[in-house]
Amino acid sequence: MFSSIFNKKKKSSGIFIPKGQAFKELTEALEDTSINGISEHLGYNTNQVQAYYGYPPENPDITAVIFEVFTQNIVFVSTKTHVTQLTRSKVDYFLRDFKLEEFYNSVTTEDILQEGIENRTLSIDYLARVLAIESPDENGVFFVPKIGHYLYFNEGFLTDFSASDGLNKWAKQLMQINPNLIDSYEKVAKKYWGHESKKIINEVNIQAEAFADLPQAANNKFIPLHEAELGTINFFMLLVCHYDRGITLPEFKEINHGRYKETLQSTDSLIEYKLGNFTYRFLASGVLFDIKRN
């Protein structure tokens, strides 16, 4: 009996917080041992931290490293309960493939900011610290080069943001994947919009978001039907034609500015426009009536 007691393996809480260059086990009893619960116990709200789970196969001892958002500052490390001591070298090995710019890509960054706005959880004090905002003001507007966004604050909390180049998160993500494609979309849009930069950026954003919504985007079978200039694809109209994406006549004219032609079949009640391989018929009210392949 005594041998079984002494041979019983010790278990830990599985929660380790930084202390200098080492990590100390958090031994306080917690009602909520989820990542959110632990973060709140340590004084953070859920929008102020981000969890990194690594890539399999990973160290079987560590399950996640939780950072302050937009930084590599470790809030705590989550481990299996058989881990009773945690070394810096073991954490460094777990983080060997971690890259800040990849972890906080455009989509993740804007999702964090938007959630913080909706929950009123990103204060100027916190973001000033993690993003190195100089001379923070609770009602100020600040450009933050680290994330490439303007941040707008009211009464001490983040209320809005905008990308410095005007591109939405989908366009930024597509630029990371294929910068030449984004460049082609900009050139095509500029051909038809001239120097109207807002219209050009808007067109790029629309097509990038449509690409993000496209099923099996890399190998979608309808792509050849919507090929356009300079190797671009009209992803938005692809969704309209094959996935029931709604569109009105004003939207059609905005998205396809300069690239459609009204046909001789237009009447007082139906207006037809030919664009690429398809003809779109709209009611006089601007509602899409039907689509036919040319």
GISULMO-V142021 format. One record per helix or strand of 2 or more residues. SS is the DSSP state (hx for helix, st for strand). FROM is the first residue (numbers start at 1). LEN is the number of residues. Records with the same first field share a line. If there is no record, write none. Layout:
# GISULMO-V142021
SS=FROM-LEN, FROM-LEN
This chain:
# GISULMO-V142021
hx=2-5, 35-7, 46-3, 88-7, 100-4, 106-14, 124-8, 169-9, 179-15, 197-17, 217-3, 223-4, 229-3, 235-8, 249-7
st=15-5, 22-4, 49-4, 62-7, 74-6, 141-4, 149-6, 157-7, 261-2, 270-6, 278-6, 287-7
